[in-house]
Amino acid sequence: MLYLIIVFAPLLGAAISGLTGTRFGGQKLGEKPSMIITTGLLFLSGILSWVALFKVGIGHEAAQVNVLRWMDVGDMKANWAFKIDTLTAVMLVVVNSVSALVHLYSWGYMSDDKFKPRFFAYLSLFTFAMLMLVTSDNFIQLFFGWEGVGLASYLLIGYYYKKPSANAAAIKAFVTNRVGDVGLALGVMTIFLVFGSVHFDTVFAALEQNSERTLSFLGGEYNAMELIAALLFIGAMGKSAQFVLHVWLPDAMEGPTPVSALIHAATMVTAGVFLVCRVHPIFELAPAVSGFITAIGAFTAFFAATVALVQNDIKRVIAYSTCSQLGYMFFAAGVGAYNAAMFHLFTHAFFKALLFLCAGSVIHALHHEQDMRKMGGIWRKVPWTYGAMIIGTLAITGIGIPGTQIGFAGFFSKDAIIEAAYSAGIGGSNAGAFAFWVGIIAALMTSFYSWRLIFMTFHGTYRGDKHTFDHAHESPWTMRAPLILLSIGAVIAGAAFYSRFMSNAGDFWHGALPVESHGEGHHAALPAGNLYAMAETTASDAHHADEHHGGLFGWLFNKVHGYPFWVLLMPLLVSVSGGIVAWFMYIRQGAEKHIAAIENTGGGPLYNFLLNKWYIDELYEVTVVRATRFFGDIFWKIGDVKIIDGLGPNGVAAFVAGFGKRLSKLQSGYVFHYAFAMLLGVSVLILVAFRGFGG
């Protein structure tokens, strides 16, 4: 019953609000009851999700809940059932906790909206679809939830449907994700072809005996596990906005800010990371695809961070930050550190939701202004928002003391990922070594653009309309309360859950993920399933870890909890350095100086390259979009209109109409015409009759 309430409470709220609180439902319920019911049910699910986490993660009370018989066609059987293990419980907490706070926050943010029941119904539907995805015990149910979040995101991104830009963004998200979903669908079909089942446990039990099997695909022969892993990852790339399929994510900002927080922190973009972790036994048998995941994740982290450096829309900066952080999660999964990937997903939910909701609070205070060039000096106007944004920034930049349990949430999870990549690198993985150094560089850029956002938004002099500044105000308590709760999570989530996710991981995950603990203390846990597991002796030889070095910098190579100290120190150094550079540029020199310089010079080639997102959208326009339009026009104007319609229904109709029009001319209305026709007909009959007799 516990899990049924957790999963179906949001659906119940969506149904009540959607059917009885909208115009379609005849306004039987009204705005306030719709808001109360949907928010209350989400808080119920959120509280019970924490109960489930402690029951499963600590009490090891895993469960299999059969809801109903669903699909039973020949050998293909897929019931509607819940697979409840620690991985599921973590996702339940992330999804429902953030969604509940987003619902509450929306009370204030959407106060002027005329269609609140519809909005809250969409939010609850979005949450339910994600819950169906993370609780699934088979690939068909997972695909159902996968497509459900795609539908809900389309509805929410295009919520302001009268805005052309919102409609375009919704379509872009929907179409881009359909590209990835083709890969996922093919992967599920291939799984059924190879294993004859779509149930996770059945498939995982039969992996070893099929590990050497090959399949023909697109004219080539491929290892079945590598092919399945590649197809599944294509789906994950679309949902989690990895490079090439990332283009929908920034445009998703067209939806209301609470939607952005829900998409980026807890639902849609985390689906891909969850999928890779859920089916990790498949990826462990696909080293080539795992290496590709490591490389594409690292490159996405770097690419998105470079773009965020120069964005001026406060929400777009945070959006590209999400894309970059997802890259970290994927390269962690790629090197086999699935527990580190999930740990970062968990902590990221708190500080990313916090950052987005703080941005929404700023936008709300400044009457929907989103351009940071028109902000500045507002920290005294919105002190609660300012404090929460500082906490979120400290969390995402990973501020903490290496080798200790002192730090913000991102310090524990992001550093664990970087250390896992380092372990993979010294274990012989080129992709792991690449991910390690790219992760360090991305951390530097993360710090710079995060503090740039703080300094441009809250410090200096106000650069916008004076009337807007005079009327700027702190958000209502319905918006402030979620900021406070998320701030607490951004501060303590890393330290509080590190031992569960990492150092004591085997007891916590209890088989849901492969983990192995090495040593004690901060960042001591490394994944047992790591394809490029750390070779302790190699590390010792390479870095002389067991020796205490002398000299000024010798201490950098002394081993701390299994790592050279410089590995633990490097993320903190680059984070502090990025903040110092941002302070020097935007506080010491002043944001106005840089804004004016860019306006006067045009920014230069590199600035414009980054501002225009590496021109990826333009590249899509001149290749995929134009080619699609060209062939679409051919199939439409020639194939459909001229050939199918022209020779088919339209052609037949035109012939009949033309023939009838010509035939109708015989109906002149004159009696002598009809008499002549009758006489002519009788003459023909007589002629035929006489010829017959004569024959």
N, C-alpha and C positions, 0 to 999 in steps of 0.2 A: 504493500500500500504506500510506503514511503516514496518509492521511486515513481509510482504512478502519479502521485500528487506533484512531485517535483517536475515531471515532464509535461503533464497535461494541464496544470494550473495556468500556465501562460496561454495555452490554446483556449481554455475556457474564457479567460479574460478577453482574448481577441474576438471570440465569437460574440460575447455579450456586448462589448463595445462596438463591434463592427455591425452587428445586426439590429441592435436596439438603440444605438446611440448616434446613428448617422441619418442623413436624409432618406437613404434607401430604406432604413428601418422605421421611418415615420417619426423620428425624434421622440421615441417613447421613454428614453432613459435620461438624456441630457448630458451636458459636458462634465459637470463635477462628479456625478455618480460613475460615469465611465472612467474618469481619471482615478477615482478612489478604488474601484474594483480592479482595474488592470494593475495599478501600482501595488495594491495590497496583496494580490495573488503572486506578483513577482517577488515581493519581500518574503512571502511564505515559502516560495520555491528556493530563494536565496538562503534563508535560514536553515531549511531542511538539507540543502546541499552541503553546508558546513557539517551538519550532523552526519551525512553520508560519508564525507571525507574522513572524519575521525573513525567511523565504523569500519570503513574499508581499509584506509591507509594505516591505521593504528590497530584496529581490532581484527583486521584481515577477514572481514565478513563479506567476501566477494559473493555476488549473486547472479543468477540467470533468471530473468523475469519474462515469461511468455505472456504476451498480451492477447494475441489472437492469431488464428490461422490466416495466412495472407495469400501467398502464391504457392500453388502446387500443380505444376504442369510437367508431366512426365518425370524426368529425373531432376528437374529444377524445382527445389523447394526452398521457400524463404518465408519464415514466419515473422510476424511483427513481435520482436523480442528485444529485451535490454540486456546488454553485456555490462555488468557492473563490476569493475575492478578499479584499482587506484588511478589509472589513466583516465577512466571515465569520471571518477569522483573529482579529480582535479579540474577537468573541463566543466563539470557541473558548477563548481564553485566560481570559476572564472566567468562563465556565461551568465549565470543567474545573479551573482553579486553585482557585476557591472551593469547588467540590464536593469536591475531594481533601482540602482542609484540614478541611472539615466532616466528612468521613468519619473522619479521624484524630481530630478533636475528640470525635466521638461515642463513641470507645472509652472515654473517661473519663466523659463525661456520661451515657451510657446503661449504665454498668457494672452497675447494679442491675436492668436490664430483663431479663425472662425470654425475650424473643422477638427477640433481636438479629439473627438471620439475616433475619427478615421485615423489620425496620427497615432494615437495610443493603441488602436487595434493593429496597425501595421507593426509597431514596435514589438508587441506581444507575439504576433505571428512570426516575426523575424526570430525571436528568442526560441519559440517552439521548434521552428525548422532546424535551428542549430542544435537544440537538445536531441532531436531525432537523429541527427548526424552523429553526435558524440556517444550516444547510448546504443547505437546499432550493433547487432551481433552478426551481421552479414553485409555483404557488399551491396545488395539491392536496397536494403533499408538505408544504408549510408548514402547511396545515390539519390534516394528520395529526399533525404535531408539536404544533400548537396544542392539539388535543384531548387529546393524550397528556399534556401537562403539566397539563391540567385534571384528568384521571383521577388522575395521581400526586399532585397536591396534595390531592385528595379523600381519598386513602388515607393521606397523611401528616398532614394537619390532623386527621383523625379517627382517628389512630393509637391513642389511648387510647379505644377505641370503647365501653368500659363507662361512660364519663363522658357523661351526656346533653348537657352543654355542648359537648363535643368533637364529638359527632355533629351537633348543631345547627350548629356552625361549619362543619363539612365540607359539610353540605348547603347552607348559605348561600353558601359560596364557589362550589360547583358550580352552583347555580341562577343566581346573579348573573352568573357568567361565561357561562352559556348565553344570557343576554339579549344580551350583547355578541357572542357567537359567531353569533347569527342575523344580525347586521349583517355580520360577516365572510363568512359563507356567501353572503349575497345579493350582497355585493361581488364575490366570486369568480365567481358565476353571471353577473353583469353584465359582468364582464371577458370571459368566454367568449362572451357574446352579442355584444359589440362587436368583439372582436378575433379571435374564432374560435380562440383559443389560451389556454393557462394558463401558458406558459413566460415567465419574466421578460424575457429578451432579446427574444423575439418581440413581446411586448406593448409594451415600451419603444421598439422600433424603429418601431412603427406609431402612436405617440401623436400626432405632429404632424398626420398626415392625418385623425385622428379628433377633433382638439381642438375642433372646432365642432359636433360631432354632438350631437343632443339625444335624450332618451329620455323616454317616459311612465312616470311612477311615482306611485302613490297619487293619481291624478286630476290630476296636473300635468305640465308639460314642464320638463325640467331638462337642463342641459349634462351630457353623459355623464361628463366628467372630474370635475366637481364631485360628481355622484351617486356615482361609484365611490369617490372620496376620502372622502366622508361615510360611506358604508357601511363602508369599511375602518377608518376611525377609530373607529366605534362598537365594532368588535371590539377595537381597541387600548385604548379607554377601559375595557372590562371587565377585560382582562388586567392593565393597568397602573394600575388603581384610580384613575381620574380621577373628579372630582366627579360625583355621582349614582350611578355604578357603583363607588364606592369602599368601600361598606359591608362587604364581605366581608373586607377586609384586616386591620382590627384584630382581628376575631374569629378570624383564622387563628392568633393567638397560642396557641390551645388545643393546637396541636401541640407536640412537643418543641422546645426552643430551637434545636438544630441545623437543624431544618426551617425555622424562622423565618429563620435566617441565609441558608439556601439560597434560599428563596422571595424574600426581600427584596433580596438582593444580586446574585444571578447568574441566576436562572431566570425564574420565572413573570412577575414584574412588569416585567422588562426586555423581555419579548416585544413589548409594544405599541410601545415606543420603537424597537426594532429594525425592526418592520414598517414604521413610518412612514419610517425612514431607508432601508430596502431599496427601497421603492417611491417614493422621493422624486421621480422624474420625473413621476409622476401628480400629486402634491401641488403641484408647481411650476406645473402647468396648472390648478390649482384655488385661486385666490387667496381666494375667499370661505371655503372650508373651512380654508385655512391661517390666515386671520385668526381663525376660530373656535377652531382648535387653540391659537393663541397666547393667546387670552382664557381658554379653559377651563383651560389649563395654569397660567397665572398665578393664576387664582382658586383652583385646587386647591392650589397652593403656599401661598397665604394661608390658606385654610380649614383645611388640615391643621395648619399651624403654630399657629393659634389654639387648636385642640383640644389639641395637645401641651402647651400652656402649663400646663394644670391636671391632666393625667392623673397618677395615683398608681401605676399598675402600671408597673414599669420597662420591660417589654417593649412596652407600649402606647405609651409615649412615643417609643420608637425606631420603632415601626410607623408612627405618624403622621408621624414624620420622613421615613420612606421615601416616604410618599404626597406629602409636600411636595417632596422632592427630585425625584420623578418629574415633578411639575408644572414644575420648572425645565427638565428635559430636553424636555418637550413644547413649552413656549413657545419654546425655542431652535429646535426643529424647525419650529415654526410661522412663525418669521421667516426661515427658510431656513438657519440656522446648524447644519446637520446634523453637521458635524464637531465643533462645540462640544457638541452633545447627546451624541454618542458618547463624547467625551472625558470628560464628566461621568459617563456610565454606567460608563466604565472605572475612573475614580478612585473613584467611589461604591461600586463592588463591594468595594474594599479596606477603606475605613473603615466601611461599613455592616455588612459581615460581621464586622469587628473589634468594633464596638459591640454587636452581637447576641451574639457569642460571649463578650464580657466580661460582658454581662448574665447569660448562662447560667452563667458562672463564679461570679458573685455569688449567683445562685439556688442553685447547687450548694453553695456554702460555707454558706449560711444555711438549708439543709434545705428547699429549695423555696419559700422566702418570696419573693414578688414585689412586695409593697406597700412602696413607698419610705417611707411614714410609719412603718413598723416597722423601718427600717434606721438607719444613721448610725454614724459613728466606726469604720468597719471597715477603713480603709485600711492600718493596720498588720497586720491579719490577712491581707490579700490584696494585698501590695505589687505583685506582677507584674500582677495584674488591674487594680489602680488605675493603674499607669503606662500600661498599654495603653489603658485607657479615656480617660485624659487625652490621649493621642496621637490617638485616634479623634475626640475632641471638638475638638481643635485643627484636625483635618483637615476635619470637617464644617462648622465655623464659618468656615473659609477664612482662617486666620491666615497672613499673609505681608507682605512689604514691596512696596507698589505700585511698578511700574516696574522691578522687578528679577526675578531668577530665584530668589529666596529665599522659600520658603513651603511650607506643607503641601499635600497633594494637592488638597483642595477649593478652595484659594486660586486655583489656576490654572484649574480647570475651571468652577467656579461663577462666578468673576469674568468669565471669557470669555463665559459666557451672558448675564450682566447687561450687558456691554458690547455684545454683539450686539443685545440688545433696545434699548439706547440708540441704536445706529446705525439700527435700524429706525424708531425714534420720530422722529429728526430727519430721516429720509428720507421722512416723511409718513404713517407707519402709526400710527393711533390705538391699535391693539392692541399694537404694539410699545412705545409710550410707556407704556401701562397696565402692560404686563409689566415694564418697567424699574422703575417705582416700586414695584410690588407685590413685585418681586424684592428690592428694598432692604428693604422692611418685613418680608418673610418672613425675610430674613437676620438682622434684629434679633431676631425672635422665635426663630429657630433657635438663636442664641447663648444667649438667656435660658433656654429649656427644656433645652438641652444641659448648661449649667453648673448649672442647678437640679438635674438628675439627679445630677451629680457631687457637689454639696454635700449633698443629702439622703441620698445613698447612703453616701458615704465619710467625711463630716466631721460635726462636732458630737458629740452623745452618742447612744449606741445606744438606740433607742426600742422595741425588740422584747423577746422573751423572753430572759432572762439566760442560760438554759441553752443556747439556740441560739448566742448570742454567744460563750460560753465554748468551744464546740466548733467555732466557725467556723475554716476552714482554707483555705489556698491550694489551687488545683486541681492535679491530677496533671500530669506533663509531657506526657502525650498531649493535654491541653487547653491547656497553656501554650505549647507549640511553635507551634501555629497562630496564637496571639495574637502571638507574636514576629514571625512571618513576615508577618502582615497589618499589623502595626505598621510594619514596614519599608516595605511598599507604601503605607501611609497617609502616610508621611513623604516618600518620594522619587518616587512614581509620577507626580505632577504635573510636577515639574521634569524628570524623566528622559524623559518622553514628550511634553512640551509641543511641542517642535520638530517631532516627528513628526505629531502630531494637528493642530497649529494653524499655527505659523509656516512650516513646511516642508510644509504639508499636501498640496499638489498632488503632490509626489513620493511621499508616503506612501500616500495613498488611491488614487492612480493610476487615477482614473476611477470608483472605487466610490462616491464622494460628490463633489458639486460644491463646490469650494473655490477661494479666490483670496487670495493673500497681499498685505497692504497694509503696507508699511514693515517695520521690523525690531524685534525685541525682544519683551518680554513682552506678550501679548494683542494682537499686531499683525495676526493673521489674521482676515479676515472672509470669509463664504461668497460665492462667485461666484453661486450659485443663489438668493441671498437675493431674495425678491420685493420687499422694501423696502430694497434695498441702500443703504448709506450714500452720501449725496451729499456728497462732500468739500467742494465749494465752499459748499454750504448750511451745513455744519457750521462752515466757516471764517467765514462771514458771521455766523452766529448767535452763535458763541462767541468771535469774534475770535481764533481759534486761532493765527494767525500772528503775533500781537502779544504782546509781553511786557508784561503789565499792571503798573502800579505800585500802590501802596497796600498795606495790611496783608493783604488777602485776594486781591490781584490774581494771585498765583501759582497760585491754584486754577484759573484759566482758561487757564493756559499749556498748550500742547499737549504731551503726552507719548505718543510712539508712536501718534500719530493721534487721541488722545482728550484732552479737557480733563482736567487732573489730578484735579479733584474727582470725576469719574466713576470713576477708578481708586481714589481714596481712600475714597469713600463706603462700599463694602462692608466695608472694614476698620474704619472708625469705628463703624458700627452693630454689628459683631460684638464689638468691644471694649466698647461701651456695654452691650450685652445681658449680657455677662459681669459687668460691674461692678454692674449692677442686681441680678443673681442673687446675687452675693457679698454685697451690702448686705442683701438680704432674708433670705438663708439662712445666712450666716456671721456678719455683724455683728449683725443682730437675732436670729438663731437660727431654725432651722426649727421648733422646738417652739412658738414664739410664733405663727407663721402657721398651723400645724396646729390649735392650740388655738382661735385666732380663728375659723377656718372651722367648727370643730365647734360653737362657741358661737353663731355667727351664722347658720349654714347656708350661708355663702358669698356670699349675695346673688344677684340675678337674672342678672347677667352671668357670674359664676363657674359657676352651675348650667347656664346656657345652653351654655357651652363644655364643662363636664364631661360634659354629656349629648350632646355632638357635634352641636350645633345642632339637636337633636331630629330629625335626618334619619331615624333608624331608627323613631322613633315616628310620623313622617309617613308612612313606608312602611307601617307597621302599620295606620294608620287609612284608608289609601287602597288601595294595591296589594294588601297581604296580605288585608285584610278583604274587599275586592272579589273577589279570587281565591277565597277560601274561600266567599263567598256564592254565586258562580256555580258553583264546584266542587260545593257541596252540591246546587244545583239540578240540574246535569247528572248527579250521582251518584244522589241520592235519588229524583229524579223521572224524569229522562231514562233513567238506566241501570237502576235498581232497578224502578221502577214501569212504565215504558213498554217498554224493551227486554227486560229480564228478565221483567217481569210478563206482557207479551203474547207474548213469544218463548219461550225454553226453559223458564223457570219456569212460564209460563202453560200451555203445552202439557203439561208434566209434571204440573201440578196438575189439569188437566182429565182426563188419562188416569188419574191416580191416583184422582180422585173417581169417574169413571165405573166404573173397575174395582172400587172399593170397593162402589159400589151394586150392580153386577152380581154381585159375590161373595155378596150376600145371598140370591141364588137357590139357592146351594149350601147347603141346610139339612142334608143328611145323612139325611133321612127318606125311606124307600122309597116311601111312599104319595104324598109330594109329587112324586117323580120319575114315578111311575105316572100321576098326574093330569096332569102336564105332557105325558107321552107320549100319553095319551088325547086331551088337548086338541089336540095337534099332528096326530094322525091325523084328528080331526074336521075340522080346518081343511083338510087335504089332500083329504079326501072332498068337502067343500063346494066347494072350488075345482074338483075334477075334475068333479062333477056340473054345475056352472055352465058348464064348458067344453063338456060334451056337449050341454047344453041350448042353448048358444049356436049 
